[in-house]
Amino acid sequence: MVQIIDPLSQQMMYNQVYTICPYTADWLNSIQPNTKFIAMPYPHNLKYDVYDMDKIEKRYDVAYCGLIHSDEIASYIKAVQPYEYFFSTIKHYNRNTSVNNLATHNNIPNTEKWDILSTSRSSIIQNNLYLSEEQISAVKRLPRWNENRAFSHVDSGLLPQLKSRTVEAAICKSLMVVKKDPWNVIEYWFEPNKDFIYFENPKDLSDKVKDIKNNWEDYIPLVESAYQKVKTKYNTKYIFEQIKNRKEIE
């Protein structure tokens, strides 16, 4: 039996721990050599596969679903204003409120969000977490924090994260247009130019949204590839079965 030790209390807690952060899994396995932390993709519940047996008309060019916590994220919304866009957020949680007036939907249920997201050709994906000074200090209080690759840019207030918006876009057949960052954690589960495409800056984002709009048929193979990955593996049914049967999560 593999024992898991809490790094702070040094007490045994669980036999195995699953995390969507591959960097934290590597870090904890290195500082606790007798334990087992396992990275896994963000699981989607296939009960909410809006494309199951359906063909849905695309009415939006681009979508962004999420909070606005920095000027950088706000710049993406501004860049796609000329297009038919879907922007769902929760206004009172946004630390940056400069684009609240551009939101098409505010604080809607996930099921409604997915229904609308499925009508968008593309989705803006950013996988960075923006930290406050207090949060930066909290990271540096962790034992051996600097050995975790996720903390390599902590002094600039940046961490990687893998939000649900990745698998949500994929299962809704909305092409993931992903902001390239220092980690590109999405590549653990999806392949660039096969399942998604990158953008470098707001101008590049705007150009890519335009090309997707004008040449949608060219991008459908990427959309279908990402969809099939969630449909077959990145979902609660597959992942729970693998855990139950003590099999590797691919």
N, C-alpha and C positions, 0 to 999 in steps of 0.2 A: 504494500500500500504506500502510495506517495503521500507524504505529509506536506501541508501548506502552512507556513509560519507567517503570521502578521509581522511585517517589517518594523512596525513601531512597538508593538507589545511583546513580540517574540513568542506569542502563544499560537499553538496549532489551531487552525480554523477549518479548512476544507481540504479534501483530497485533490481536487482540481479547481482551477479558476479560469473562466473564459472571459476574454476581453476583446473589444473591437480595436484596441490600440496595440499594434504589433511591436512598437517600440517599448511600451511598458511591459509586455510579455517578455521580451528579450532582457530587459533591465532586471526585472524581478527574478527571472531564472538565473541571471548571472550573480546576483547578490545573495540568492538563496539556492545553492546548488542542489539541494535535496528536495526541491519543490517543483511543481509543474504548472506553469501558466501557459495558456494556449490562446493564440490569436484567432479570431473568427470574423467573418463578414457581418455587417449589420443585417439582421434578419427581418424579412418582410413577411407579413401574414398573407398567404395567398387567398384568404377569404376576400381580400380587397384587391383582387386582380380585375380591374375594370375592363381589360381587353379580352378576358376569357370569352371566346366565341363571338366577339363583337368587332366590328370595323367602325372606327370613330373618325369623324371628319376633323381635320386640323383647321382651327380658326385663328389661333394666335401664332405669331412668329417666334416669340420667346417668352419665357417665364422665369421669375425668381420667387422662391418661397423661403422666407426666413427673416430673421431680425437684422437690423442695421446697426452695427456696433462700431463703425469706423468710417472715415471719409472715403477710404478705398472702396468699401462695399457700396456706399452711396454713389460713387462714380460709375459703377456698373449700371445702376438703374438709370442714371442720367444718359448714359451712352446709348441705351436702347429705346429712349423716348420716341424716336421717329417711327418705330415699328408698332405693330399691333402686339401689345405686351400684356401679360398677366403678372401682377405683383401682389402677392399675399404676404402680409406681415401682422404683427401685433403691436400697434403703434405705441401703446403706453409702456412697452418693454424696451423700445429702441433707445439706445444711448445716444445715437446720432439721429436727430429728427428732421434732417434737412430734406429728405425725400418722402416724408410721411404723406404729403399732399399728392404724391404720385401713385400711392397705393390704390389698386383697383378693388382689393378686398381686405378686410381687417378682422382678425381673430375669428376665422371661419373654422368649422370642424374639419378634421383630416379627410373624412369621406367626401365632403364637398370639394376640398382642395384637390384631391386626386381626380375627381370627375373632371374638373376644369383643366388640371395639368395634362390630362390625356388628350386634350384638344390643342396642345401647343407643340409645334415642331421641335423646339429646342428649350433647354433649361440651363440657366446659369448656375454653375456649381463652384463654390469656393469652400475650401477645407481648412481655413485658418481660424484660430481662436485668438481674440485680442484681449490681452490681460491688463488689469489695473495694477498700480504700484503695490497695492496690498496683496494681490494675487501673485505677483512676482516674488515678493518677500516670502509668501507661503511656500512657493516651490523651493526656494533656497533653504528652507528649514527641513526639507526632506533629507534623510540619510543618503549620501552618495548620489545626490540629485544630478550632478554633472555627468554621470555615466549613462544617463538616459538620453538617447538621441532626440527624443521629443523636446528636450529642454535646450537644444543647441542654440536657439535664438531667443531665449527667455529674456535676455537683457534688452532686447528691442520690443519686448511685450508681445511676442508671437509664439503660438503653439500650433501643431497640426491637430486636426480633428477629422473624424469621418462621420458626418451627419447622416441622418436618414434620407436627406434630399437626394443622395446618390441612387439608392435602390428605388426610391419613390419615382424618380425620373425614369429609371430603366423600366420598371414595371408598367409605367404609364406610356411607354414608347415615345418619350420625349428625349431627343438627343442631348446627352450631357456635354456641355461646353464648359470646360474645367479651367479655372485659373491655375496656371503653373506656379508652384511655390517651392521653398527650399526642400520639402520632403516628398511631395507628390504621392502621398499615402494611398491614393486611389489605385495606384498601379499594383498593389498587393492583390487586388480582386478584379480589376478591369484593365484592358489593354488599350493604350492609346492608338488611335487611327483604326482600331478594330471595333471597340465598344464606345469610344468617346473621342473628342478632340480637345486640344488645349487652346487657350488664348493667353496672351502675354500682358495686355493692358486694355483700357477702355476702347481705344481706337481699333485694336485688333478684334475685340469682342464685337463691336459694331459691324466690322467688315465680315466677320464669320457668320453673324446672324443674317446679314444680307445675302451671303452666298447660300446659306441653308434655305432661306426663303425662295431664292431663285432657282436652286438646283436640288430641291427636296428629294427627288428620286435617287440621286447619287448617294444620299446619306442613309437611306432606308436600311441597307445591310448592317450598318453600325447599330442602328436602333434595334433591329431584330436580334443581333448578337447579344447586346446588353440585356434585352428582355429575356432571352432564353437562359442566361446565366442566373438571373433572379428566379425565374420559373423553375429551374431544375436544382439549384444549389443554395442560393442566397435567401433562403426562406425558413421560417420556423419549423415546418414539417421536416425538411431534409436535415437541418442542423440538430434538432432534438433527436431524430432517429440515429444520427451518427454518434451523438453523445451516449445515448442509451445502449447502443451496440458496441461502444468503445472503439469506434472507427475514426480515422482521421477526417477532419473537415477540410475539404479541398478549396 
